[in-house]
Amino acid sequence: MRTRVALSVLLAAALALVGRASAGEHQVPPMLVFARGGDLYRLAIDGSETARLTATKAVEADPAVSADGLQLAFTRGTRSGADELWIADSRGLGQRRIVRGRPASVRYASTGNPAWSTDGRWVYLDRAAQGPDEICGWIYRVGADGRGLRRVTKGVQLDSSPAPSPDGSRIAFSTGECNPGIECCFLRVVNAQGKPTSDLRRLARTRGAQLAPSWSQDGARIAFEISDLDAGTSSVQVVDRDGSHLVRITPRGLNAEEPAWSPDGEWIAFAAWRKSAGYDLYVVHPDGSGLQRLTTTKADESSPAWVPRS
């Protein structure tokens, strides 16, 4: 009898501990980092916290959080108009520049859309500039210490928005002809050495540019933006890795851009605009259900990036 009572007490205590742990985990909501008014902010998607991470006179944009949630990469504009790549910790502290902006003599130079490798050693980014006759750009990779900047994609085109796959073996990106607006844009996937893969082989050209890819946590699907400049509309769509089963997951009338798939696979965050409301942040499940609007400020919010739970 005493043994049974003792076991009952131990079981009750264990269940209580599990309950407290589960409750504690539930109290840590998913977090996003995003751009607002030239600074970076952190937001809990349940609305319980909003924190400002940068406060400079420069314009910070394109935040990207490392897989361990400890490092933040972003771009910062300079007085000459060039963009630089910076890194800080997840609170915005310890900011340091790892890629300098190009000189003013380089016309239409841009540096943007950083994305971390899974192991946190590298940051992928896109860089474009005016050549003799047209604007071209490629995907680059640089060490988190600012060393080893090298070009990943080849050819003569305008590549942008690199998205390393969760296993680090592939990079999805948007590509098109060098002059923006001409044959722009469609998605491609290369391996870590920049060689084309067979991924997305079944994805047909769409009405509107294919932009801003983001992988699911298992690497089986890709979310991306389709932007129809002629119609003035944009949407978030999801496709299998081979390019099949293309599905729109955002409603018509909501012009959705810049999807970001959550590390747990449950949500896709995105920025969207309505004529009466400007840009706000939203989340939706990958099947298109559960749409939620996260921000309602007068400022424009953009470029959501998930903060992985440590």
Secondary structure, 3 states (H helix, E strand, C coil): CHHHHHHHHHHHHHHHHHHHHHHHHHCCCCEEEEEECCEEEEEECCCCCEEECCCCCCCEEEEEECCCCCEEEEEEECCCCCEEEEEEECCCCCCEEEECCCCCCCCCCEEEEEEECCCCCEEEEEEEEECCCCEEEEEEEEECCCCCCEECCCCCCEEEEEEECCCCCEEEEEEECCCCCCCEEEEEEEECCCCECCCCCCCCCCCCEEEEEEECCCCCEEEEEEEECCCCEEEEEEEECCCCCCEECCCCCCEEEEEEECCCCCCEEEEEEECCCEEEEEEECCCCCCCEECCCCCCCEEEEEEECCC
